[in-house]
Amino acid sequence: MNLGTENRNKVIAAVSLAIVAVVLMATRFSGLLGFGAPPSAASPAPVNISVAEYPASARPGNRNTSRKQNAAQSLDPTLRTDLLKTSEDTKYEGNGRNIFRAFVDIPRPIAPVTPDQATPQAQGPSLPPPPAPIDLKFYGYATPTGGTRRIFLAQGEDVFIAREGDIVDRRYKVVRISPTAVEILDVLSNNRQSIPLTQG
């Protein structure tokens, strides 16, 4: 057995591979570090274009000078009172259209009223509008042992529990409770209404 020669061959192979790897790394990263141009980068071929082929507005020199002139005009700090005077003299004359509405109501022309077409005035005072209905729903009652009867009133998602004489929702007073209905008084409009027991 030649143990020394096998280990020696392995060491020589490892060292030679390490040297090749170092050389490859140096050639790859030499372009990034600025030691020279990378081998894969080729310089582009020069292109000869005459200035006469471009119009005057497309020439690079004209574009830069026009941008500089526009920038110089926009950065002018002097106050232009002539432009201010013209804007002060401008009067807004709208046509009465509301810009916040999508559709415009076109006013109808008003026909002239002759004395024969005049409407007679209403006789007597107008009646007040009827009071708004109470929007509470009575859906049950409970009587605890040894206590007074309490009712359950619903208004939308809210549920109120009250006895006779209680004020519900700071507006409605429970006047009388019966097995089939409850009498409610609207204290703001003095409107009294009987609400029947609702099922479900």
Secondary structure, 3 states (H helix, E strand, C coil): CCHHHHHHHHHHHHHHHHHHHHHHHHHHHHHHHCCCCCCCCCCCCCCCCCHHHCCHHHCHHHHHHHHHHHHHHHCCCCCCHHHHHHHHHCCCCCCCCCCCCCCCCCCCCCCCCCHHHCCCCCCCCCCCCCCCCCCCEEEEEECCCCCCCEEEEEECCEEEEECCCCEECCCEEEEEECCCEEEEEECCCCEEEEEEECCC
